Amino acid sequence: MDYTTMCPKYEAGIEVLGKRWTGLIIRVLLGGPRRFRDIKEIVPEMSDKMLTERLKELEALGILTRHVYPETPVRVEYELTDKGRDLEPVVEAIQSWSEKWM
Amino acid sequence: MDYTTMCPKYEAGIEVLGKRWTGLIIRVLLGGPRRFRDIKEIVPEMSDKMLTERLKELEALGILTRHVYPETPVRVEYELTDKGRDLEPVVEAIQSWSEKWM
């Protein structure tokens, strides 16, 4: 990889992945579709407002989809798309670095 | 990897790597020791103040070292430590995801 110049695609990727909470949300959803409160349970320190915002952004970016099941009460689940699941190597790389160095 | 619970080490790793500009600075330094202005040249949109702040943080975290060469004028270079270089798989994973999806 050429490190002497910056890559616009890399910059765009970091812009998405570097946002606070995004790395945690992606990791949770790699475990499969989750409801809002499931995600909150795993990452309790994240506010409802922040999680709502990030889920909207990630949906707009095509990284996850929002499924509404017409049950009573209605059930809403968030699921990674192929684009989202393709982030697993990133999550795994951060996980192994963190286990070694943090 | 167990995605049903959050890993504190992963959270700590994301806290460091997720900070704005850090992902770009690490990528630049994977190319070898660089002076302040070399980094700025590759990432011009980053302010001097922000780069100074991030370099201090990353030095405090043991991710890079600051070398002062007693020349005239004095030369200062920033270089990744082993801990910093170990982030290459993270940078590569982000790079390949970004090339495919961004």
N, CA and C atoms of all chains as a GROMACS GRO file, in nm:
protein
  612
    1MET      N    1   0.085  -0.119   0.000
    1MET     CA    2   0.000   0.000   0.000
    1MET      C    3   0.089   0.125   0.000
    2ASP      N    4   0.055   0.223  -0.073
    2ASP     CA    5   0.134   0.346  -0.081
    2ASP      C    6   0.092   0.440   0.032
    3TYR      N    7   0.184   0.458   0.128
    3TYR     CA    8   0.150   0.542   0.243
    3TYR      C    9   0.198   0.685   0.225
    4THR      N   10   0.256   0.714   0.108
    4THR     CA   11   0.311   0.850   0.092
    4THR      C   12   0.204   0.947   0.045
    5THR      N   13   0.092   0.892   0.000
    5THR     CA   14  -0.019   0.984  -0.034
    5THR      C   15  -0.143   0.933   0.038
    6MET      N   16  -0.239   1.023   0.065
    6MET     CA   17  -0.362   0.980   0.131
    6MET      C   18  -0.459   0.929   0.026
    7CYS      N   19  -0.534   0.826   0.060
    7CYS     CA   20  -0.631   0.767  -0.033
    7CYS      C   21  -0.770   0.820   0.003
    8PRO      N   22  -0.838   0.886  -0.093
    8PRO     CA   23  -0.970   0.943  -0.066
    8PRO      C   24  -1.072   0.839  -0.017
    9LYS      N   25  -1.060   0.717  -0.072
    9LYS     CA   26  -1.155   0.614  -0.028
    9LYS      C   27  -1.130   0.575   0.117
   10TYR      N   28  -1.001   0.564   0.150
   10TYR     CA   29  -0.966   0.533   0.290
   10TYR      C   30  -1.018   0.644   0.382
   11GLU      N   31  -0.996   0.768   0.341
   11GLU     CA   32  -1.044   0.883   0.420
   11GLU      C   33  -1.194   0.874   0.440
   12ALA      N   34  -1.266   0.840   0.332
   12ALA     CA   35  -1.413   0.830   0.340
   12ALA      C   36  -1.451   0.717   0.435
   13GLY      N   37  -1.378   0.608   0.428
   13GLY     CA   38  -1.406   0.493   0.515
   13GLY      C   39  -1.383   0.526   0.661
   14ILE      N   40  -1.272   0.594   0.688
   14ILE     CA   41  -1.239   0.634   0.826
   14ILE      C   42  -1.344   0.733   0.878
   15GLU      N   43  -1.390   0.819   0.791
   15GLU     CA   44  -1.492   0.918   0.828
   15GLU      C   45  -1.615   0.847   0.883
   16VAL      N   46  -1.653   0.736   0.816
   16VAL     CA   47  -1.771   0.659   0.860
   16VAL      C   48  -1.738   0.581   0.987
   17LEU      N   49  -1.631   0.504   0.981
   17LEU     CA   50  -1.601   0.409   1.089
   17LEU      C   51  -1.549   0.478   1.214
   18GLY      N   52  -1.492   0.597   1.193
   18GLY     CA   53  -1.431   0.666   1.307
   18GLY      C   54  -1.531   0.736   1.395
   19LYS      N   55  -1.656   0.746   1.350
   19LYS     CA   56  -1.754   0.820   1.432
   19LYS      C   57  -1.776   0.748   1.564
   20ARG      N   58  -1.789   0.825   1.670
   20ARG     CA   59  -1.807   0.768   1.803
   20ARG      C   60  -1.926   0.673   1.803
   21TRP      N   61  -1.912   0.560   1.864
   21TRP     CA   62  -2.012   0.455   1.882
   21TRP      C   63  -2.027   0.363   1.761
   22THR      N   64  -1.989   0.409   1.639
   22THR     CA   65  -2.013   0.327   1.522
   22THR      C   66  -1.943   0.192   1.533
   23GLY      N   67  -1.817   0.193   1.579
   23GLY     CA   68  -1.741   0.069   1.590
   23GLY      C   69  -1.805  -0.031   1.686
   24LEU      N   70  -1.874   0.022   1.787
   24LEU     CA   71  -1.939  -0.066   1.885
   24LEU      C   72  -2.069  -0.121   1.828
   25ILE      N   73  -2.145  -0.034   1.759
   25ILE     CA   74  -2.273  -0.076   1.701
   25ILE      C   75  -2.249  -0.187   1.597
   26ILE      N   76  -2.148  -0.166   1.512
   26ILE     CA   77  -2.117  -0.266   1.407
   26ILE      C   78  -2.084  -0.400   1.473
   27ARG      N   79  -2.003  -0.393   1.578
   27ARG     CA   80  -1.962  -0.517   1.646
   27ARG      C   81  -2.084  -0.591   1.703
   28VAL      N   82  -2.176  -0.516   1.764
   28VAL     CA   83  -2.298  -0.578   1.820
   28VAL      C   84  -2.377  -0.645   1.708
   29LEU      N   85  -2.395  -0.575   1.596
   29LEU     CA   86  -2.480  -0.627   1.487
   29LEU      C   87  -2.414  -0.740   1.409
   30LEU      N   88  -2.282  -0.757   1.426
   30LEU     CA   89  -2.217  -0.873   1.364
   30LEU      C   90  -2.268  -1.002   1.430
   31GLY      N   91  -2.332  -0.986   1.546
   31GLY     CA   92  -2.390  -1.101   1.612
   31GLY      C   93  -2.529  -1.136   1.560
   32GLY      N   94  -2.579  -1.057   1.464
   32GLY     CA   95  -2.709  -1.085   1.404
   32GLY      C   96  -2.806  -0.970   1.428
   33PRO      N   97  -2.928  -0.977   1.370
   33PRO     CA   98  -3.026  -0.869   1.384
   33PRO      C   99  -3.056  -0.841   1.532
   34ARG      N  100  -3.068  -0.714   1.562
   34ARG     CA  101  -3.092  -0.676   1.703
   34ARG      C  102  -3.199  -0.567   1.710
   35ARG      N  103  -3.275  -0.568   1.819
   35ARG     CA  104  -3.366  -0.458   1.844
   35ARG      C  105  -3.290  -0.344   1.911
   36PHE      N  106  -3.351  -0.227   1.911
   36PHE     CA  107  -3.290  -0.106   1.970
   36PHE      C  108  -3.244  -0.137   2.113
   37ARG      N  109  -3.337  -0.194   2.189
   37ARG     CA  110  -3.302  -0.212   2.332
   37ARG      C  111  -3.195  -0.322   2.349
   38ASP      N  112  -3.187  -0.416   2.255
   38ASP     CA  113  -3.079  -0.517   2.264
   38ASP      C  114  -2.944  -0.448   2.252
   39ILE      N  115  -2.937  -0.354   2.156
   39ILE     CA  116  -2.810  -0.283   2.133
   39ILE      C  117  -2.776  -0.200   2.257
   40LYS      N  118  -2.880  -0.134   2.309
   40LYS     CA  119  -2.859  -0.050   2.428
   40LYS      C  120  -2.812  -0.134   2.547
   41GLU      N  121  -2.863  -0.255   2.554
   41GLU     CA  122  -2.826  -0.342   2.667
   41GLU      C  123  -2.676  -0.376   2.661
   42ILE      N  124  -2.626  -0.394   2.539
   42ILE     CA  125  -2.485  -0.433   2.523
   42ILE      C  126  -2.393  -0.311   2.534
   43VAL      N  127  -2.448  -0.194   2.494
   43VAL     CA  128  -2.367  -0.070   2.503
   43VAL      C  129  -2.447   0.034   2.583
   44PRO      N  130  -2.464   0.011   2.715
   44PRO     CA  131  -2.554   0.094   2.797
   44PRO      C  132  -2.512   0.241   2.806
   45GLU      N  133  -2.382   0.269   2.789
   45GLU     CA  134  -2.340   0.408   2.810
   45GLU      C  135  -2.375   0.499   2.692
   46MET      N  136  -2.428   0.440   2.586
   46MET     CA  137  -2.465   0.519   2.468
   46MET      C  138  -2.608   0.570   2.486
   47SER      N  139  -2.632   0.700   2.462
   47SER     CA  140  -2.767   0.756   2.483
   47SER      C  141  -2.862   0.709   2.373
   48ASP      N  142  -2.991   0.710   2.402
   48ASP     CA  143  -3.092   0.674   2.301
   48ASP      C  144  -3.079   0.766   2.179
   49LYS      N  145  -3.058   0.894   2.209
   49LYS     CA  146  -3.050   0.993   2.100
   49LYS      C  147  -2.934   0.958   2.006
   50MET      N  148  -2.819   0.923   2.067
   50MET     CA  149  -2.698   0.895   1.987
   50MET      C  150  -2.718   0.768   1.907
   51LEU      N  151  -2.777   0.666   1.971
   51LEU     CA  152  -2.798   0.540   1.899
   51LEU      C  153  -2.896   0.561   1.783
   52THR      N  154  -3.002   0.637   1.809
   52THR     CA  155  -3.100   0.666   1.703
   52THR      C  156  -3.032   0.734   1.585
   53GLU      N  157  -2.948   0.833   1.618
   53GLU     CA  158  -2.877   0.909   1.513
   53GLU      C  159  -2.786   0.818   1.431
   54ARG      N  160  -2.705   0.738   1.501
   54ARG     CA  161  -2.610   0.650   1.432
   54ARG      C  162  -2.683   0.546   1.347
   55LEU      N  163  -2.792   0.490   1.397
   55LEU     CA  164  -2.864   0.389   1.320
   55LEU      C  165  -2.918   0.449   1.191
   56LYS      N  166  -2.966   0.574   1.201
   56LYS     CA  167  -3.018   0.642   1.080
   56LYS      C  168  -2.905   0.664   0.980
   57GLU      N  169  -2.790   0.710   1.029
   57GLU     CA  170  -2.675   0.735   0.941
   57GLU      C  171  -2.632   0.606   0.872
   58LEU      N  172  -2.621   0.499   0.952
   58LEU     CA  173  -2.570   0.372   0.898
   58LEU      C  174  -2.670   0.312   0.800
   59GLU      N  175  -2.799   0.338   0.824
   59GLU     CA  176  -2.900   0.292   0.729
   59GLU      C  177  -2.886   0.368   0.598
   60ALA      N  178  -2.868   0.500   0.610
   60ALA     CA  179  -2.853   0.585   0.490
   60ALA      C  180  -2.728   0.546   0.411
   61LEU      N  181  -2.627   0.496   0.479
   61LEU     CA  182  -2.502   0.457   0.412
   61LEU      C  183  -2.510   0.315   0.356
   62GLY      N  184  -2.623   0.247   0.382
   62GLY     CA  185  -2.638   0.111   0.330
   62GLY      C  186  -2.561   0.008   0.410
   63ILE      N  187  -2.524   0.042   0.532
   63ILE     CA  188  -2.446  -0.051   0.617
   63ILE      C  189  -2.540  -0.140   0.698
   64LEU      N  190  -2.662  -0.090   0.725
   64LEU     CA  191  -2.762  -0.175   0.792
   64LEU      C  192  -2.901  -0.147   0.736
   65THR      N  193  -2.992  -0.239   0.763
   65THR     CA  194  -3.131  -0.219   0.723
   65THR      C  195  -3.219  -0.229   0.848
   66ARG      N  196  -3.332  -0.164   0.839
   66ARG     CA  197  -3.428  -0.158   0.951
   66ARG      C  198  -3.551  -0.239   0.909
   67HIS      N  199  -3.582  -0.346   0.985
   67HIS     CA  200  -3.697  -0.430   0.951
   67HIS      C  201  -3.809  -0.402   1.050
   68VAL      N  202  -3.927  -0.373   1.000
   68VAL     CA  203  -4.043  -0.351   1.087
   68VAL      C  204  -4.136  -0.471   1.071
   69TYR      N  205  -4.159  -0.542   1.181
   69TYR     CA  206  -4.248  -0.659   1.178
   69TYR      C  207  -4.384  -0.615   1.232
   70PRO      N  208  -4.489  -0.628   1.151
   70PRO     CA  209  -4.623  -0.578   1.191
   70PRO      C  210  -4.689  -0.666   1.296
   71GLU      N  211  -4.625  -0.675   1.411
   71GLU     CA  212  -4.682  -0.754   1.520
   71GLU      C  213  -4.743  -0.656   1.622
   72THR      N  214  -4.800  -0.707   1.727
   72THR     CA  215  -4.851  -0.620   1.833
   72THR      C  216  -4.783  -0.658   1.964
   73PRO      N  217  -4.700  -0.574   2.022
   73PRO     CA  218  -4.658  -0.445   1.965
   73PRO      C  219  -4.565  -0.468   1.845
   74VAL      N  220  -4.552  -0.364   1.765
   74VAL     CA  221  -4.468  -0.377   1.644
   74VAL      C  222  -4.324  -0.409   1.687
   75ARG      N  223  -4.256  -0.490   1.607
   75ARG     CA  224  -4.115  -0.525   1.638
   75ARG      C  225  -4.025  -0.464   1.530
   76VAL      N  226  -3.920  -0.397   1.574
   76VAL     CA  227  -3.826  -0.336   1.478
   76VAL      C  228  -3.687  -0.393   1.505
   77GLU      N  229  -3.625  -0.443   1.398
   77GLU     CA  230  -3.490  -0.497   1.414
   77GLU      C  231  -3.394  -0.431   1.316
   78TYR      N  232  -3.270  -0.424   1.358
   78TYR     CA  233  -3.164  -0.366   1.274
   78TYR      C  234  -3.068  -0.478   1.235
   79GLU      N  235  -3.036  -0.483   1.106
   79GLU     CA  236  -2.952  -0.594   1.057
   79GLU      C  237  -2.846  -0.541   0.960
   80LEU      N  238  -2.725  -0.591   0.972
   80LEU     CA  239  -2.619  -0.549   0.879
   80LEU      C  240  -2.649  -0.598   0.739
   81THR      N  241  -2.616  -0.516   0.641
   81THR     CA  242  -2.621  -0.556   0.501
   81THR      C  243  -2.489  -0.627   0.468
   82ASP      N  244  -2.472  -0.670   0.343
   82ASP     CA  245  -2.344  -0.729   0.303
   82ASP      C  246  -2.231  -0.628   0.327
   83LYS      N  247  -2.259  -0.503   0.294
   83LYS     CA  248  -2.161  -0.394   0.314
   83LYS      C  249  -2.122  -0.386   0.462
   84GLY      N  250  -2.221  -0.401   0.549
   84GLY     CA  251  -2.195  -0.396   0.693
   84GLY      C  252  -2.118  -0.519   0.739
   85ARG      N  253  -2.163  -0.636   0.695
   85ARG     CA  254  -2.094  -0.761   0.738
   85ARG      C  255  -1.951  -0.765   0.689
   86ASP      N  256  -1.924  -0.694   0.577
   86ASP     CA  257  -1.787  -0.691   0.524
   86ASP      C  258  -1.691  -0.614   0.616
   87LEU      N  259  -1.747  -0.554   0.720
   87LEU     CA  260  -1.662  -0.483   0.816
   87LEU      C  261  -1.606  -0.578   0.922
   88GLU      N  262  -1.644  -0.705   0.916
   88GLU     CA  263  -1.596  -0.798   1.021
   88GLU      C  264  -1.443  -0.804   1.028
   89PRO      N  265  -1.372  -0.807   0.915
   89PRO     CA  266  -1.226  -0.808   0.925
   89PRO      C  267  -1.170  -0.684   0.996
   90VAL      N  268  -1.239  -0.572   0.981
   90VAL     CA  269  -1.194  -0.449   1.050
   90VAL      C  270  -1.213  -0.468   1.202
   91VAL      N  271  -1.332  -0.517   1.238
   91VAL     CA  272  -1.362  -0.538   1.380
   91VAL      C  273  -1.265  -0.641   1.440
   92GLU      N  274  -1.238  -0.747   1.364
   92GLU     CA  275  -1.146  -0.851   1.414
   92GLU      C  276  -1.004  -0.796   1.431
   93ALA      N  277  -0.963  -0.710   1.336
   93ALA     CA  278  -0.827  -0.654   1.344
   93ALA      C  279  -0.816  -0.561   1.465
   94ILE      N  280  -0.922  -0.482   1.490
   94ILE     CA  281  -0.920  -0.393   1.607
   94ILE      C  282  -0.922  -0.477   1.734
   95GLN      N  283  -1.002  -0.583   1.733
   95GLN     CA  284  -1.012  -0.672   1.850
   95GLN      C  285  -0.875  -0.732   1.884
   96SER      N  286  -0.806  -0.786   1.784
   96SER     CA  287  -0.679  -0.852   1.818
   96SER      C  288  -0.574  -0.749   1.859
   97TRP      N  289  -0.573  -0.632   1.795
   97TRP     CA  290  -0.478  -0.527   1.839
   97TRP      C  291  -0.507  -0.486   1.982
   98SER      N  292  -0.636  -0.468   2.012
   98SER     CA  293  -0.674  -0.421   2.146
   98SER      C  294  -0.642  -0.525   2.252
   99GLU      N  295  -0.664  -0.652   2.218
   99GLU     CA  296  -0.633  -0.758   2.316
   99GLU      C  297  -0.484  -0.760   2.348
  100LYS      N  298  -0.403  -0.731   2.248
  100LYS     CA  299  -0.257  -0.735   2.267
  100LYS      C  300  -0.206  -0.608   2.338
  101TRP      N  301  -0.263  -0.494   2.304
  101TRP     CA  302  -0.200  -0.368   2.345
  101TRP      C  303  -0.279  -0.282   2.443
  102MET      N  304  -0.410  -0.311   2.457
  102MET     CA  305  -0.484  -0.222   2.548
  102MET      C  306  -0.496  -0.285   2.688
  103MET      N  307  -1.566  -1.495   1.771
  103MET     CA  308  -1.573  -1.383   1.867
  103MET      C  309  -1.715  -1.371   1.921
  104ASP      N  310  -1.731  -1.346   2.045
  104ASP     CA  311  -1.863  -1.334   2.108
  104ASP      C  312  -1.914  -1.190   2.091
  105TYR      N  313  -2.019  -1.178   2.007
  105TYR     CA  314  -2.073  -1.043   1.980
  105TYR      C  315  -2.189  -1.009   2.071
  106THR      N  316  -2.224  -1.102   2.162
  106THR     CA  317  -2.342  -1.075   2.245
  106THR      C  318  -2.308  -0.990   2.367
  107THR      N  319  -2.178  -0.978   2.393
  107THR     CA  320  -2.139  -0.887   2.501
  107THR      C  321  -2.032  -0.793   2.447
  108MET      N  322  -2.017  -0.674   2.505
  108MET     CA  323  -1.915  -0.582   2.459
  108MET      C  324  -1.784  -0.614   2.530
  109CYS      N  325  -1.674  -0.602   2.458
  109CYS     CA  326  -1.542  -0.632   2.515
  109CYS      C  327  -1.476  -0.499   2.556
  110PRO      N  328  -1.441  -0.485   2.683
  110PRO     CA  329  -1.382  -0.358   2.731
  110PRO      C  330  -1.254  -0.321   2.656
  111LYS      N  331  -1.175  -0.423   2.619
  111LYS     CA  332  -1.050  -0.393   2.545
  111LYS      C  333  -1.082  -0.339   2.406
  112TYR      N  334  -1.183  -0.400   2.344
  112TYR     CA  335  -1.225  -0.352   2.211
  112TYR      C  336  -1.273  -0.208   2.224
  113GLU      N  337  -1.355  -0.182   2.327
  113GLU     CA  338  -1.406  -0.045   2.348
  113GLU      C  339  -1.291   0.052   2.365
  114ALA      N  340  -1.189   0.010   2.443
  114ALA     CA  341  -1.074   0.099   2.465
  114ALA      C  342  -1.000   0.122   2.334
  115GLY      N  343  -0.989   0.017   2.254
  115GLY     CA  344  -0.919   0.028   2.125
  115GLY      C  345  -0.993   0.122   2.031
  116ILE      N  346  -1.124   0.107   2.026
  116ILE     CA  347  -1.206   0.194   1.939
  116ILE      C  348  -1.200   0.339   1.985
  117GLU      N  349  -1.196   0.356   2.117
  117GLU     CA  350  -1.186   0.492   2.174
  117GLU      C  351  -1.062   0.562   2.119
  118VAL      N  352  -0.952   0.488   2.110
  118VAL     CA  353  -0.826   0.546   2.059
  118VAL      C  354  -0.836   0.564   1.907
  119LEU      N  355  -0.869   0.457   1.838
  119LEU     CA  356  -0.861   0.457   1.691
  119LEU      C  357  -0.973   0.538   1.627
  120GLY      N  358  -1.083   0.552   1.702
  120GLY     CA  359  -1.198   0.620   1.644
  120GLY      C  360  -1.186   0.771   1.645
  121LYS      N  361  -1.085   0.822   1.715
  121LYS     CA  362  -1.074   0.968   1.723
  121LYS      C  363  -1.046   1.027   1.585
  122ARG      N  364  -1.110   1.139   1.557
  122ARG     CA  365  -1.094   1.203   1.426
  122ARG      C  366  -0.946   1.227   1.396
  123TRP      N  367  -0.904   1.196   1.277
  123TRP     CA  368  -0.767   1.213   1.225
  123TRP      C  369  -0.672   1.101   1.263
  124THR      N  370  -0.698   1.029   1.373
  124THR     CA  371  -0.602   0.927   1.416
  124THR      C  372  -0.577   0.823   1.308
  125GLY      N  373  -0.686   0.777   1.245
  125GLY     CA  374  -0.672   0.675   1.141
  125GLY      C  375  -0.586   0.720   1.024
  126LEU      N  376  -0.592   0.851   0.997
  126LEU     CA  377  -0.513   0.905   0.885
  126LEU      C  378  -0.366   0.919   0.926
  127ILE      N  379  -0.344   0.967   1.048
  127ILE     CA  380  -0.206   0.986   1.096
  127ILE      C  381  -0.134   0.851   1.103
  128ILE      N  382  -0.202   0.749   1.154
  128ILE     CA  383  -0.140   0.616   1.164
  128ILE      C  384  -0.100   0.567   1.023
  129ARG      N  385  -0.192   0.589   0.928
  129ARG     CA  386  -0.165   0.541   0.792
  129ARG      C  387  -0.041   0.611   0.734
  130VAL      N  388  -0.032   0.741   0.756
  130VAL     CA  389   0.085   0.815   0.705
  130VAL      C  390   0.213   0.760   0.767
  131LEU      N  391   0.212   0.738   0.898
  131LEU     CA  392   0.334   0.695   0.968
  131LEU      C  393   0.370   0.550   0.941
  132LEU      N  394   0.275   0.473   0.886
  132LEU     CA  395   0.310   0.336   0.845
  132LEU      C  396   0.410   0.340   0.730
  133GLY      N  397   0.421   0.459   0.667
  133GLY     CA  398   0.519   0.475   0.560
  133GLY      C  399   0.657   0.509   0.612
  134GLY      N  400   0.672   0.520   0.745
  134GLY     CA  401   0.804   0.548   0.803
  134GLY      C  402   0.802   0.678   0.881
  135PRO      N  403   0.913   0.711   0.948
  135PRO     CA  404   0.920   0.834   1.028
  135PRO      C  405   0.890   0.958   0.942
  136ARG      N  406   0.816   1.051   1.000
  136ARG     CA  407   0.778   1.171   0.924
  136ARG      C  408   0.791   1.295   1.012
  137ARG      N  409   0.824   1.407   0.949
  137ARG     CA  410   0.821   1.532   1.020
  137ARG      C  411   0.678   1.585   1.022
  138PHE      N  412   0.654   1.683   1.109
  138PHE     CA  413   0.521   1.745   1.124
  138PHE      C  414   0.469   1.791   0.989
  139ARG      N  415   0.557   1.863   0.918
  139ARG     CA  416   0.507   1.920   0.791
  139ARG      C  417   0.486   1.811   0.684
  140ASP      N  418   0.559   1.699   0.696
  140ASP     CA  419   0.535   1.589   0.601
  140ASP      C  420   0.392   1.536   0.620
  141ILE      N  421   0.356   1.520   0.748
  141ILE     CA  422   0.222   1.467   0.778
  141ILE      C  423   0.116   1.566   0.728
  142LYS      N  424   0.140   1.695   0.755
  142LYS     CA  425   0.046   1.799   0.712
  142LYS      C  426   0.031   1.800   0.560
  143GLU      N  427   0.142   1.773   0.491
  143GLU     CA  428   0.138   1.774   0.344
  143GLU      C  429   0.045   1.665   0.292
  144ILE      N  430   0.048   1.550   0.360
  144ILE     CA  431  -0.032   1.436   0.314
  144ILE      C  432  -0.178   1.451   0.359
  145VAL      N  433  -0.197   1.520   0.473
  145VAL     CA  434  -0.334   1.540   0.523
  145VAL      C  435  -0.355   1.690   0.547
  146PRO      N  436  -0.362   1.769   0.438
  146PRO     CA  437  -0.363   1.916   0.450
  146PRO      C  438  -0.484   1.973   0.524
  147GLU      N  439  -0.595   1.900   0.522
  147GLU     CA  440  -0.716   1.958   0.582
  147GLU      C  441  -0.714   1.953   0.735
  148MET      N  442  -0.613   1.888   0.791
  148MET     CA  443  -0.603   1.879   0.937
  148MET      C  444  -0.527   2.002   0.989
  149SER      N  445  -0.583   2.066   1.093
  149SER     CA  446  -0.519   2.189   1.144
  149SER      C  447  -0.390   2.154   1.221
  150ASP      N  448  -0.299   2.250   1.231
  150ASP     CA  449  -0.177   2.231   1.309
  150ASP      C  450  -0.212   2.195   1.454
  151LYS      N  451  -0.311   2.266   1.505
  151LYS     CA  452  -0.351   2.246   1.645
  151LYS      C  453  -0.397   2.101   1.666
  152MET      N  454  -0.479   2.050   1.572
  152MET     CA  455  -0.533   1.914   1.586
  152MET      C  456  -0.422   1.811   1.572
  153LEU      N  457  -0.333   1.834   1.476
  153LEU     CA  458  -0.224   1.738   1.457
  153LEU      C  459  -0.132   1.737   1.580
  154THR      N  460  -0.104   1.853   1.634
  154THR     CA  461  -0.020   1.862   1.754
  154THR      C  462  -0.084   1.783   1.868
  155GLU      N  463  -0.214   1.804   1.884
  155GLU     CA  464  -0.289   1.736   1.992
  155GLU      C  465  -0.285   1.583   1.975
  156ARG      N  466  -0.315   1.538   1.851
  156ARG     CA  467  -0.318   1.394   1.827
  156ARG      C  468  -0.180   1.331   1.846
  157LEU      N  469  -0.076   1.399   1.799
  157LEU     CA  470   0.060   1.344   1.812
  157LEU      C  471   0.096   1.328   1.960
  158LYS      N  472   0.056   1.424   2.041
  158LYS     CA  473   0.084   1.418   2.186
  158LYS      C  474   0.010   1.299   2.248
  159GLU      N  475  -0.119   1.285   2.211
  159GLU     CA  476  -0.200   1.174   2.265
  159GLU      C  477  -0.139   1.039   2.226
  160LEU      N  478  -0.104   1.027   2.096
  160LEU     CA  479  -0.053   0.899   2.047
  160LEU      C  480   0.084   0.867   2.108
  161GLU      N  481   0.160   0.972   2.136
  161GLU     CA  482   0.289   0.951   2.204
  161GLU      C  483   0.264   0.902   2.347
  162ALA      N  484   0.167   0.965   2.413
  162ALA     CA  485   0.136   0.927   2.552
  162ALA      C  486   0.083   0.783   2.558
  163LEU      N  487   0.018   0.739   2.451
  163LEU     CA  488  -0.037   0.602   2.447
  163LEU      C  489   0.068   0.500   2.404
  164GLY      N  490   0.189   0.549   2.370
  164GLY     CA  491   0.296   0.457   2.329
  164GLY      C  492   0.278   0.407   2.188
  165ILE      N  493   0.198   0.477   2.108
  165ILE     CA  494   0.175   0.434   1.968
  165ILE      C  495   0.280   0.494   1.875
  166LEU      N  496   0.337   0.610   1.916
  166LEU     CA  497   0.447   0.667   1.837
  166LEU      C  498   0.551   0.732   1.930
  167THR      N  499   0.669   0.755   1.875
  167THR     CA  500   0.773   0.824   1.951
  167THR      C  501   0.815   0.948   1.874
  168ARG      N  502   0.864   1.046   1.946
  168ARG     CA  503   0.907   1.173   1.891
  168ARG      C  504   1.058   1.180   1.901
  169HIS      N  505   1.127   1.191   1.786
  169HIS     CA  506   1.273   1.196   1.787
  169HIS      C  507   1.318   1.339   1.757
  170VAL      N  508   1.404   1.393   1.841
  170VAL     CA  509   1.458   1.527   1.818
  170VAL      C  510   1.605   1.512   1.779
  171TYR      N  511   1.639   1.557   1.659
  171TYR     CA  512   1.777   1.548   1.610
  171TYR      C  513   1.842   1.685   1.628
  172PRO      N  514   1.948   1.692   1.709
  172PRO     CA  515   2.011   1.822   1.741
  172PRO      C  516   2.089   1.880   1.623
  173GLU      N  517   2.016   1.908   1.514
  173GLU     CA  518   2.079   1.969   1.398
  173GLU      C  519   2.042   2.117   1.397
  174THR      N  520   2.091   2.191   1.300
  174THR     CA  521   2.051   2.331   1.287
  174THR      C  522   1.989   2.351   1.150
  175PRO      N  523   1.860   2.379   1.135
  175PRO     CA  524   1.767   2.385   1.248
  175PRO      C  525   1.740   2.244   1.302
  176VAL      N  526   1.686   2.242   1.422
  176VAL     CA  527   1.659   2.111   1.486
  176VAL      C  528   1.559   2.034   1.401
  177ARG      N  529   1.574   1.901   1.395
  177ARG     CA  530   1.482   1.819   1.315
  177ARG      C  531   1.404   1.730   1.412
  178VAL      N  532   1.272   1.729   1.395
  178VAL     CA  533   1.187   1.645   1.482
  178VAL      C  534   1.110   1.548   1.394
  179GLU      N  535   1.117   1.421   1.426
  179GLU     CA  536   1.043   1.322   1.348
  179GLU      C  537   0.954   1.238   1.440
  180TYR      N  538   0.845   1.193   1.382
  180TYR     CA  539   0.750   1.108   1.454
  180TYR      C  540   0.755   0.969   1.391
  181GLU      N  541   0.765   0.867   1.477
  181GLU     CA  542   0.779   0.731   1.426
  181GLU      C  543   0.690   0.636   1.505
  182LEU      N  544   0.624   0.543   1.436
  182LEU     CA  545   0.541   0.445   1.506
  182LEU      C  546   0.628   0.351   1.589
  183THR      N  547   0.578   0.314   1.704
  183THR     CA  548   0.640   0.208   1.785
  183THR      C  549   0.590   0.074   1.734
  184ASP      N  550   0.633  -0.034   1.796
  184ASP     CA  551   0.579  -0.166   1.760
  184ASP      C  552   0.427  -0.167   1.777
  185LYS      N  553   0.382  -0.106   1.884
  185LYS     CA  554   0.238  -0.098   1.913
  185LYS      C  555   0.166  -0.027   1.798
  186GLY      N  556   0.230   0.080   1.748
  186GLY     CA  557   0.173   0.155   1.637
  186GLY      C  558   0.176   0.075   1.508
  187ARG      N  559   0.290   0.015   1.480
  187ARG     CA  560   0.303  -0.064   1.355
  187ARG      C  561   0.207  -0.182   1.354
  188ASP      N  562   0.173  -0.232   1.473
  188ASP     CA  563   0.079  -0.344   1.482
  188ASP      C  564  -0.062  -0.305   1.437
  189LEU      N  565  -0.081  -0.177   1.409
  189LEU     CA  566  -0.212  -0.132   1.360
  189LEU      C  567  -0.225  -0.149   1.209
  190GLU      N  568  -0.118  -0.195   1.145
  190GLU     CA  569  -0.124  -0.206   0.998
  190GLU      C  570  -0.240  -0.296   0.951
  191PRO      N  571  -0.264  -0.411   1.017
  191PRO     CA  572  -0.379  -0.492   0.973
  191PRO      C  573  -0.513  -0.418   0.982
  192VAL      N  574  -0.524  -0.328   1.079
  192VAL     CA  575  -0.649  -0.249   1.093
  192VAL      C  576  -0.659  -0.153   0.973
  193VAL      N  577  -0.548  -0.087   0.943
  193VAL     CA  578  -0.546   0.008   0.831
  193VAL      C  579  -0.574  -0.066   0.700
  194GLU      N  580  -0.514  -0.183   0.684
  194GLU     CA  581  -0.534  -0.260   0.560
  194GLU      C  582  -0.679  -0.306   0.548
  195ALA      N  583  -0.739  -0.346   0.661
  195ALA     CA  584  -0.878  -0.393   0.657
  195ALA      C  585  -0.971  -0.277   0.620
  196ILE      N  586  -0.945  -0.160   0.676
  196ILE     CA  587  -1.027  -0.042   0.643
  196ILE      C  588  -1.006  -0.005   0.496
  197GLN      N  589  -0.881  -0.013   0.452
  197GLN     CA  590  -0.849   0.020   0.312
  197GLN      C  591  -0.925  -0.072   0.217
  198SER      N  592  -0.922  -0.201   0.241
  198SER     CA  593  -0.989  -0.290   0.144
  198SER      C  594  -1.141  -0.275   0.150
  199TRP      N  595  -1.195  -0.254   0.271
  199TRP     CA  596  -1.340  -0.232   0.280
  199TRP      C  597  -1.377  -0.105   0.204
  200SER      N  598  -1.297  -0.001   0.225
  200SER     CA  599  -1.328   0.129   0.162
  200SER      C  600  -1.317   0.122   0.011
  201GLU      N  601  -1.216   0.049  -0.038
  201GLU     CA  602  -1.199   0.036  -0.183
  201GLU      C  603  -1.320  -0.034  -0.245
  202LYS      N  604  -1.376  -0.130  -0.170
  202LYS     CA  605  -1.489  -0.207  -0.223
  202LYS      C  606  -1.620  -0.129  -0.210
  203TRP      N  607  -1.637  -0.055  -0.101
  203TRP     CA  608  -1.771  -0.003  -0.070
  203TRP      C  609  -1.786   0.149  -0.073
  204MET      N  610  -1.674   0.222  -0.071
  204MET     CA  611  -1.691   0.369  -0.064
  204MET      C  612  -1.676   0.431  -0.204
   0.00000   0.00000   0.00000
